[in-house]
Amino acid sequence: MTSTTNSPVHHRQLGDQTWQADAVCQSTEYNPVDPEIFFPDPDETAKIATAKALCGQCPVRRTCLDAALEGGDTDGIRGGLTEEERGPLHEKLPSRLDYSRVNATIAGRDVHLTHTERRAVEHAAYRHGVSEQRLAWLLKVTEEHAKKRYREIRRAERNRTLNQPKETALPPAVDGEHPVRDDFGTAA
């Protein structure tokens, strides 16, 4: 029987470039790689296929793709995707919501977050009783900004409970039976 272990996701921390040392595209004495292969012209399909094959073997492929997206890198093949393939991902990046990033941030790691993920961190921190000072530290904002965000979240929570529809009660039973509606919607 084969056993599979899922290791925890390790996201690139702010300013971290150490992942590049593990990249397959790094040229070494024993593994010479021409960096030009990752910057082919659109009609150089052989170069594109070779670069993607190298990326397919890379242990830091996901990190490379994240770095390219988060850094706005639109040139060359990064993370196994061409410029054209990364285009839609660049457009969707601000709305990315990866809960593993949210959880890593709540745990105290300096992870690159999108606007949507930052909002999710604020809500998760509020629900878990994280102090305003800790939230400010996690998101690298002022304590005043963290207080403001918590006030907005409290207000939204309060308004949500006020806007909940009240349960409608059945009219009182007459002789143990509730009145029924006829075909015209009037009480019979």
C-alpha positions in Angstrom: 0.0 0.0 0.0 1.3 3.4 -0.9 1.3 6.2 1.6 1.1 9.8 0.7 2.1 12.6 3.0 1.1 16.2 2.3 3.7 18.5 3.6 2.7 22.0 4.7 2.7 24.7 2.1 5.7 27.0 2.5 5.1 30.4 0.9 7.8 32.8 -0.1 8.3 35.3 2.6 8.5 39.1 1.9 11.8 39.8 0.2 12.9 36.1 0.2 14.9 35.1 -2.9 16.6 32.0 -1.4 14.2 29.7 -3.3 16.1 30.6 -6.5 19.1 28.4 -5.4 16.8 25.3 -5.7 15.6 26.3 -9.2 16.4 23.9 -12.0 17.1 26.9 -14.3 20.1 27.9 -12.2 23.2 27.1 -14.2 25.9 25.1 -12.4 29.1 23.5 -13.4 27.3 20.1 -13.7 24.0 21.5 -15.1 24.7 24.3 -17.6 21.5 26.0 -18.5 21.3 28.8 -21.1 19.1 31.5 -19.5 18.0 32.6 -23.1 16.0 29.5 -23.3 13.5 31.1 -20.9 13.0 34.2 -23.1 12.0 32.7 -26.5 10.2 34.5 -29.3 6.6 33.4 -29.6 7.3 31.3 -32.7 10.3 29.4 -31.1 8.2 26.4 -30.1 11.3 24.2 -29.5 12.7 26.6 -27.0 9.3 27.0 -25.3 8.9 23.2 -25.0 12.5 22.8 -23.6 12.0 25.6 -21.0 8.6 24.1 -20.0 10.2 20.7 -19.6 12.8 22.1 -17.3 10.1 23.9 -15.3 8.2 20.7 -15.0 11.1 19.1 -13.1 11.6 22.2 -10.8 10.9 21.8 -7.1 10.2 25.5 -6.7 8.0 26.0 -9.8 5.0 27.2 -7.7 7.2 29.7 -5.9 8.7 30.9 -9.1 5.2 31.5 -10.6 4.1 33.3 -7.4 7.2 35.5 -7.5 6.5 36.4 -11.2 2.9 37.2 -10.5 3.5 39.1 -7.3 6.4 41.0 -8.9 4.4 41.9 -12.1 7.0 40.0 -14.2 5.5 39.7 -17.6 8.6 38.6 -19.6 9.8 35.1 -20.4 8.8 31.7 -19.1 8.3 31.7 -15.3 6.8 28.9 -13.2 6.3 26.8 -16.3 4.0 29.3 -18.0 4.7 31.6 -21.0 3.9 35.3 -20.9 0.6 34.7 -22.6 -0.4 31.9 -20.2 0.4 34.1 -17.2 -1.6 37.1 -18.5 -5.0 35.9 -17.1 -3.4 35.0 -13.8 -1.9 38.6 -13.6 -5.4 40.0 -14.1 -6.9 37.7 -11.4 -4.1 38.1 -8.8 -5.8 40.9 -6.8 -8.8 38.7 -6.1 -6.7 35.6 -5.2 -7.8 34.0 -2.0 -5.5 31.3 -0.8 -6.4 30.3 2.7 -3.0 28.7 3.3 -1.5 32.2 2.9 -4.1 33.6 5.3 -3.3 30.9 7.8 0.5 31.3 7.4 0.0 35.1 8.0 -2.1 34.5 11.1 0.7 32.1 12.3 3.2 35.0 12.0 4.9 34.5 8.7 5.6 37.4 6.4 3.7 36.2 3.3 2.9 38.1 0.1 -0.8 38.8 0.3 -3.3 40.1 -2.2 -5.9 42.7 -1.2 -8.5 39.9 -0.8 -6.2 37.8 1.4 -5.4 40.8 3.6 -9.2 41.3 4.2 -9.5 37.5 5.0 -6.6 37.9 7.5 -8.4 40.8 9.2 -11.7 38.8 9.5 -9.9 35.6 10.7 -7.9 37.6 13.3 -11.1 39.3 14.5 -13.0 35.9 14.8 -10.0 34.4 16.7 -9.6 37.3 19.1 -6.3 38.4 17.8 -5.4 41.8 19.4 -5.3 44.9 17.4 -1.6 45.3 18.1 -0.9 41.8 16.8 -3.0 42.4 13.7 -1.0 45.6 13.1 2.2 43.7 13.3 1.0 40.9 11.1 -0.2 43.2 8.3 2.6 45.8 8.8 0.1 48.6 9.4 -0.3 51.1 12.2 -2.3 50.1 15.3 -4.7 52.9 14.5 -5.4 51.3 11.1 -5.9 47.9 12.7 -8.4 49.5 15.2 -10.2 51.1 12.3 -10.5 47.7 10.4 -11.8 46.0 13.6 -14.4 48.7 14.0 -15.5 48.2 10.4 -15.7 44.5 10.9 -17.7 44.8 14.1 -20.1 47.2 12.4 -20.5 44.8 9.5 -21.1 41.9 11.9 -23.7 43.9 13.8 -25.5 45.0 10.6 -25.5 41.4 9.3 -27.3 40.2 12.5 -29.8 43.2 12.3 -30.6 42.3 8.7 -31.3 38.6 9.4 -35.0 37.8 8.5 -37.1 36.9 11.5 -38.7 33.5 11.5 -42.3 33.8 10.7 -44.6 32.0 13.1 -47.7 30.2 11.9 -51.0 31.7 12.9 -52.4 30.3 16.1 -54.0 26.9 15.7 -57.8 26.7 15.8 -59.1 23.4 17.2 -55.5 22.0 17.0 -55.2 22.7 13.2 -53.5 25.6 11.4 -55.7 27.3 8.7 -54.9 26.1 5.2 -54.8 28.3 2.1 -57.2 27.6 -0.8 -56.3 27.9 -4.4 -56.6 31.7 -4.3 -54.2 32.2 -1.4 -56.8 33.2 1.2 -57.2 31.4 4.5 -59.9 28.8 4.3 
